[in-house]
């Protein structure tokens, strides 16, 4: 795995580094601008990453670049830039095992919550005497 840079001058520079990790301007540009030829798509993407230009990638496109970079090399330079810029510790990517464990824990929490809601719903919808006797007369 490639080691992350310690410092980037700007968010755009970090995002350009992520684009390089994903195969470069032409490859990523073709993903975002399929109607253009490879060279034109690369130029269009370069324009969107140019700090001096008004046109920018959408938030979704930027996050896609970050995800692709993380999958390719294990981290996203743009994400690291954001963490550094706002004074947060750089996160570490989840492994599939970590993510599975987290999803399992969340699923168990949801089951408990669902049971609690169902019990409460039952109490609220039953007549008062039936709630005390458990439905037995």
N, C-alpha and C positions, 0 to 999 in steps of 0.2 A: 504494500500500500504506500502510495506517495505521501510524503510529509506535508502538512499544511504550511503555508507561508506564515510568518510571524506578524506581518503587517501589510495592509493594502491602503493605498492613498484614498480610494473612494469605493463606494458600493459598486459602481459601474465596473471598476477595475476588477473587483472580486467576482462579479458576475461574468465578465469576459474570461476570467480564469476558469470558472465552471464550464463555460461554453467550450473552451479549449479541451477540457477533460472529457467532454461529451463528443468529441470528434471534430470540433472546429466550427467556424462560421458557416461554411457551406453546408455541412451535414445538418446542423441544428436549424440553420436558416431554411432549408428545404422542408423541415418538419413544420415550421411556422408559416411558410409561404409556398405551399405546394404548387401554386399556379405559376410561379416564376421558375426560370431555369436555375441551375445550381449556383452559377456565379451571381445572378441577380438576387437570389435568395440570401446568399452570403452577404452581399452589399446591403440589402434591406435590414438584415439583422445587425450588421456593423453600425448602420445609422441609428437603430433603436438603442444600441449600447453606447453611443457617443454622447458624452456629457454635454456637449455644446449644442446638441439638437433637442428640439421640443418633443418629438415622437419618442415614445417609450414602449417597452413590452407591457402587456397587461400583468396584473398581479398573478393571475393563473399561469401565464407563460413563464414568469420569473420563478414561481414555485416549481414548475415542471423542470426547468433547467437545474434548480437546486436538487430536486429528487434524483434526476438522472446523474448528476455529478456524484451524489452520495452513493448511488448504486455502482457507478464506475470505479470510484477511487476511495470510497469510504467516508467522505466528508464533503461539505459544500463550503466553498470559500465565501460566498455571499452570506450564508448563514453565520459563519464565523465572524464576518465583518459586522453584522448586525449585533451579535452578542458582545463583541468588543466595544462597539459604538455606544451601546446603552449600559455598559458596565456589568454584564452578566457573564457567568462562567460558560465557556463553550460546552455545548452538550455533546454527548457521545451517542452514536447511532444505536438503535435497538437491534439486537440479533433476533432472528425469527423465533428462537426459543424464549427470549425475554418478552417479545410481543405476544406469543401464545400464552404465556403465563399471565400477563396483564389482562388479556382478553378473557381468560378463564376466570380470573378473580372478579372482573367486572360483570361477567355473566352470572356468577354466583350471587353477587350483590343485587343484581336485577331480580333474580328469582326470589330472594328474601324480601325485597321491596314489593314485588308483586303479591306475595303472600300477605304481607302487612296491609296492602291496599284492599285485597279481597276480604280479609277479616274485618277491616274497618267498614267496608261497604256493606257487609252482611249485618253488622251491628246497627248501622244507620238505617237500613231498610226494613229490619224486623220490628214488629210491634214490641213495645217495652216489656210486656209480660213474657212474650216468647223468647226474648233475648235472655231473661233471667232463668227461665226453666229449660232453656236449650231446645225449645220447640216442642216439649212434651207437655201434655195436659194432665 
